[in-house]
Amino acid sequence: MASVQATWASTWGRRVGAFIAAALAALVGASLAHSLMVQGELSKLGVELPLGVRLSGMFRDVTGLAPTLGVVLAGAFLIAFPVAAFLGRRSGALLRGLAYPLAGLAAVALALLAMRLAFGFSALAGARTFLGFILMSLGGLAGGLVFAALAPKSPG
């Protein structure tokens, strides 16, 4: 009995760790996409952005967006990943391998759309263009890949 409990705790511990790593990967990916889109628009306006300023801005975006966007993305993953697990168990090998990355992509895209609907505009300047929206959503794909790589595999 103790070994079953230890195995269960170890599996869930690894799953929680994989979830946290996935949420962080999505946050970093989406934040960096946001930074690059904003910096690109500033450059179009003729604003000179030396490399140090660009890197500093990227770091500030990741850390500044973490308390809000990080929570939103983690919440979206809490919905998307169990659905991916359910569908992945009932699908072929190809879809099973893509379930978490696609779920991560969809979760971030839907979170960005939900924010746009809630506020009447995109609160994240980086997601105001189609390209920015897609690039930020790809952060979710990265998060799903991280989760798929790190989470213990479910039997079946």
C-alpha positions in Angstrom: 0.0 0.0 0.0 2.8 2.4 0.9 4.5 1.8 -2.5 1.3 2.5 -4.4 0.9 5.8 -2.5 4.6 6.7 -3.1 4.1 5.9 -6.8 0.9 8.0 -7.0 2.6 10.9 -5.2 5.6 10.7 -7.4 3.5 10.6 -10.5 1.4 13.6 -9.4 4.5 15.5 -8.3 6.0 15.0 -11.8 2.7 16.0 -13.4 2.5 19.2 -11.3 6.2 20.0 -12.1 5.5 19.5 -15.8 2.4 21.7 -15.5 4.4 24.6 -13.9 7.2 24.2 -16.5 4.6 24.3 -19.3 2.9 27.4 -17.9 6.3 29.1 -17.6 7.3 28.2 -21.1 4.0 29.5 -22.4 4.4 32.7 -20.4 8.0 33.3 -21.7 7.0 32.5 -25.3 3.9 34.7 -25.3 5.7 37.5 -23.5 8.7 37.4 -25.9 6.3 37.5 -28.8 4.5 40.4 -27.3 7.8 42.3 -26.8 9.0 41.6 -30.3 5.7 42.9 -31.8 5.7 46.1 -29.7 9.4 46.7 -30.4 8.8 46.1 -34.1 6.0 48.7 -34.1 8.2 51.2 -32.3 11.0 50.6 -34.9 8.5 51.3 -37.7 7.8 54.7 -36.0 11.6 55.4 -36.2 12.4 54.7 -32.5 15.9 53.5 -32.1 16.1 50.5 -29.8 19.7 49.4 -29.0 20.1 45.7 -28.2 20.4 46.4 -24.4 17.1 48.2 -24.4 15.4 45.4 -26.4 16.7 42.7 -24.1 15.8 44.7 -21.0 12.3 45.3 -22.4 11.9 41.6 -23.0 12.9 40.8 -19.5 10.6 43.4 -18.0 7.7 42.1 -20.2 8.2 38.5 -19.0 8.5 39.5 -15.3 5.8 42.2 -15.6 3.2 40.0 -17.3 3.9 37.0 -15.0 1.4 37.9 -12.2 -1.5 38.4 -14.6 -0.8 36.7 -18.0 0.9 33.8 -16.2 -2.2 33.2 -14.1 -4.5 33.4 -17.1 -2.4 31.0 -19.1 -2.1 28.5 -16.2 -5.9 28.7 -15.8 -6.3 28.0 -19.5 -4.0 25.1 -19.3 -6.0 23.7 -16.3 -8.9 23.3 -18.7 -7.0 22.4 -21.9 -4.6 19.7 -20.7 -7.2 17.4 -19.1 -9.2 17.7 -22.4 -6.1 16.8 -24.3 -5.4 13.8 -22.1 -9.0 12.6 -22.6 -8.9 13.0 -26.4 -5.3 11.7 -26.6 -6.2 8.4 -25.0 -9.0 8.0 -27.5 -7.1 8.9 -30.6 -4.5 7.4 -32.8 -0.7 7.7 -32.2 -0.4 10.9 -34.3 -3.0 12.9 -32.5 -1.9 11.5 -29.2 1.5 13.1 -29.8 0.0 16.4 -30.8 -2.7 16.6 -28.1 -0.9 18.7 -25.6 0.9 21.1 -28.0 -2.4 21.7 -29.9 -4.3 22.1 -26.5 -1.7 24.7 -25.4 -2.0 26.6 -28.7 -5.8 26.6 -28.4 -5.7 27.5 -24.8 -3.6 30.6 -25.3 -5.5 31.6 -28.4 -8.8 31.3 -26.6 -7.4 33.2 -23.6 -6.3 36.1 -25.9 -9.7 36.1 -27.6 -11.5 36.0 -24.2 -9.5 39.0 -23.0 -10.4 40.9 -26.2 -14.1 40.1 -25.7 -13.9 41.0 -22.0 -12.2 44.4 -22.5 -13.6 45.3 -26.0 -10.0 45.5 -27.3 -6.8 43.5 -26.9 -5.2 44.5 -23.6 -1.9 43.1 -24.8 -0.5 45.3 -27.6 1.5 42.4 -29.0 -1.7 40.5 -29.8 -3.5 43.4 -31.6 -2.3 42.2 -35.1 -3.0 38.8 -36.6 0.7 38.0 -36.6 1.1 39.0 -33.0 -1.9 36.9 -32.0 -0.5 33.9 -33.8 3.0 34.4 -32.3 1.7 34.8 -28.8 -0.5 31.7 -29.3 2.6 29.7 -30.3 3.8 30.3 -26.8 1.0 27.9 -25.8 2.2 25.4 -28.3 5.6 25.6 -26.6 4.0 25.1 -23.3 2.2 22.0 -24.6 5.4 20.6 -25.9 7.1 21.1 -22.6 4.2 19.4 -20.8 4.1 16.5 -23.2 7.9 16.0 -22.8 7.9 16.2 -19.0 4.6 14.8 -17.8 4.5 11.1 -16.9 2.8 9.1 -19.6 -0.6 7.8 -18.7 -1.2 4.1 -19.4 -3.5 3.3 -22.3 
